[in-house]
Amino acid sequence: MEQPVAAGGLLKFRDLCLIGVMSAPDRPGIGASIFRALGQVNINAQFIVQCIDLRHRSHVLFCVAEEEASEALSRIKPVARELEAEDVSEEHHVALIAVFGPDFRERPGIAGRAFGTLAERGINILAISTSISTVSCVIQNKDYDAAEEGLRQVFRLP
């Protein structure tokens, strides 16, 4: 077994809802429209990821607190229509777990170790976002404890 990699810590949030504004024609202002609508009702997105597919369609996924999901969806659905999105998806009862470290940028393989330990436990990752210092995964709430245990085995945490 490989030695654990030093990490700065874990960020953990349960009871979230993953919302997706799916397959909108890509153009400037998509993110601004979505997150301005949420901000107007004081809803904070705790996770955001966006990608553009081969058809030049934009997909924006974000998490909000489960108790704010209904309000978020009521604000986002009209925006999605204006953006000509094909669908608004929602996945309730999800969790966000992230491992972070100050030197991840210089350490190849961090994401692979994090994703690998989740895969070994049969945990499906619903969405991924990374930065130079953080690897974040959205998973089902029911998988949260196993995910934390796995990450604690492959990362040396304070």
N, C-alpha and C positions, 0 to 999 in steps of 0.2 A: 504494500500500500504506500502511496506517495505521502510525503510529509505534508502536514497542513501548512498552508500559506498564511502569513501574517496579514491581518485585515484590521481596519479601524473600527468596524462594528456592523451591526445589522439595523436596518430600518424596517419596521413592521407595522402594517396597518390591516386590520380586519374589517369585515362588514362594509365593503365597498360595492359599487355597481360599475361595471365596465360598459360604457356607452360608445357606440361607433357611428359616425356619420360616414356612410359607405358609398363609394363610387360616385363622387361628384366630379364633374369636369374640372380638371386642374386649372387653376387661375389664381392670381393674387387676391388675398383677402379672405380666403376660406377660414383660416385659423382665427383671424380677427373677428369675423362674424360669429363664429361658434363661441369663443371665449368672452367676447363682449356681452353676448346674451346671458351667459352664466354670471358674469360679474355684475350685471344690472340687478340681479336678485341675490347677490352676495353668496354665490356658490363657488367654492374653490375646487379646481381640478387638481387632484393629488398625483396624477400621472398623465402624461400626454405623449403620444407617439403618432407620427404621420408618415405615410409613404405614398408613392405614386406608382401605379402598376404599368404594365406594358401598353395599355390602351390610353395612357395619360389621364387616368382617373385617380382622384385623391381619396385616401381613406384616413380618417382621423379617429383615433381611439383615445378615450380618456376615462379616468375613474373619478367618481364623486362618492361621498358618504352615502350609504344605503338609505338613510333617512331623508336624503335630499334628492333621491333618484326620480321620484314622481315629478317634482317641480322642475328638475333639470330636463327631463324628457319633454315636459309640456313646453318648455322654452326652446328646446333644440329642434323639435319636429317642424315647426314653421320655418326655422332657419334652414333646415335641411331641404325643405321644398324650394325655398328661394335659391339655394345653391344647386338645385337640380340633382341632388343626391338620389341614388336608387333606393336606399334603405337607411333606416336608423336601427341599429342592433342594440340589444341590451342583454347583459349577462349579470344576473343578481348574485349576491352572496359570494363575492370574490375577495381575495386578499392580495396585498402588495407586500413583497418581501424583497429587500435589496441588501447587498453586501457592498461595503465601501472601504476604500483605503487610499491613503495619500499618494502611493506610488504605483497604482494599478497601470498607469500609462506606460511605465517602463517594464511591465511584467506580462509578457505574452502568456496566453492560456488561462487567464482568470475567468473569462466568460465560459470557456469550455468546461472548466472544473465546476463552476456553479450550475450550468445546465446539465452536466453529466450526473451530478449527484441527485438532481431532481428526476432525471430520466431513470436512474437506477431504482428509484422508489416508485416508479409508475406515475409520476406527477406530470400532468400535461400543463405546459406553459401557454396561457391564453394570449399574452402580449409581452414584449420585451422592449426595454429602453435602456440604453447605456450612456455613460459620459466618460470622461477621462478618469474618473475616480469611482464610479458606481455602476453596478450591474443590477438592474431592477426587473423583477418578474411578477406578472399578474397570474395568480393561480386560484383554484377553487378554495373557499374557506375551509372545507373539509380536509384539504391537504396541507394546511398551514403548519401544524405541529411536526409532521414528517419532513416538510421542507426546512423548517428551522433546525431540526435535528441533523439533517443531512449537511446543511451549510456549516453547522458547528463542527462537523467531523472533518471537512476539507479546508476550513479556514480557522486560523488561530485568532480568536476574538477576545477582546478585553472583558 
